[in-house]
Amino acid sequence: MFERPRGTNDWGPDDMAKRRFVESAFVRTAESFGFREIQTPLFESLDLFAAKSGPGVVEELYAFKDKGGRDLALRPEFTASILRFYVAELRSLPKPVKVYCYGPAFRYEEPQKGRYREFGQVDVEIIGGATLPSDAEVLALAVGTMHAIGLTAIRARIGHIGMLRAYLPFGPADQAKVLHALDKKNFPMLDEELARLQRPELADPLKRLVALHGDASVLDQAKDLLGGKGAEAFDYLRALAAQLAAYGVSPAEYEFDMGVVRGLDYYTGMVFELDSPNLGAEKQVGGGGAYTLAEVFGGEPVFQTGVALGVDRLVLAAEAEGVFGPPQRIDAYVVPIGESTRSRAVEILTALRAAGLRADIDLVGRGPSKNLDYANAAGARYAILVGERELKAEKVGLRNMASGEQREVPVGLLAEEIRKA
């Protein structure tokens, strides 16, 4: 007996149906927005992720050496790979480049509910668009994906990293440390960093700032706290609200949250996190914002924005809201009565599948009684009994597994009869 690695999951048929439902809702939404699918490798050069997030990220990765001694890592997310792909091969495409992808990602972190070491993620990126419409498009797509899944409890928390960058009178390296402390709401760390930088008086306004959240009125409060610095960021967020209204995103589905910092160096403008409030403390299902990475990977400066959503958390959110109905059932289970009818039974099975029905057949050689027991246990809606006598008249027995009613139906009308029911 072997146990699966810690932080991973085995997903059964019902689990996978839910995950595919969520992924399909995302794909339909992304393609309706004009995004096109790409795929990137499951593992990349370790240097790629270190260049994106700093050398400290290595501790959070599944990093290893291959047989040639190269330092590689399983991808922890998609953005770095997509930007590497863009710089290497996609720069000649018409702008903006709008792409999506989905699949597994890996992080070496402490597992918790809805957050595993191997997890599913869906991702969209816009590269080379104008700033405001691209940010609005990404936010609208993220909310739209949640609607497509069937979720009604949706809350986007929107901030802007530019206001803090304008306010903090430090170089990029020191700014990054202060932003990291604010992102984690680690106020002892914040006090320590500001003391080191000999600016302890900034602690109070910063702590009050990241506590602000609500409608557009909080933007005025935040602007006052920062002494008017970062004014462009506040004007931008007001303009973004107008864009979201045009997309049909309800004001009840988002708020401005000055505590959304996403303290990674490459974020430059609007940032947001997406919640499903029904999940309680672990409510966040995704996040994103505007960033600069193309030039880090050797490309020309170009505006970039995107969002990633966690499949595991979205499934939990859908379960919490009762989105999923009962598992899909087999429409028909074909029962050959005697080996002499098997070839004809397989032909009937194939015709049902070609007609778009979910159909299965006895593969064990059970008798009719045991096959009916199996059909019932498998949740089949109908059993089709293929006997020699009925076949002579080009008919089969059609049994309703719920009521037990059975009648003879012409083979040529079988799919239509099942579909009508």
Summary of the structure (lengths in Angstrom):
residues: 421
radius of gyration: 27.6
end to end distance: 45.1
largest distance: 95.2
contacts: 1337
relative contact order: 0.12
helix: 45%
strand: 22%
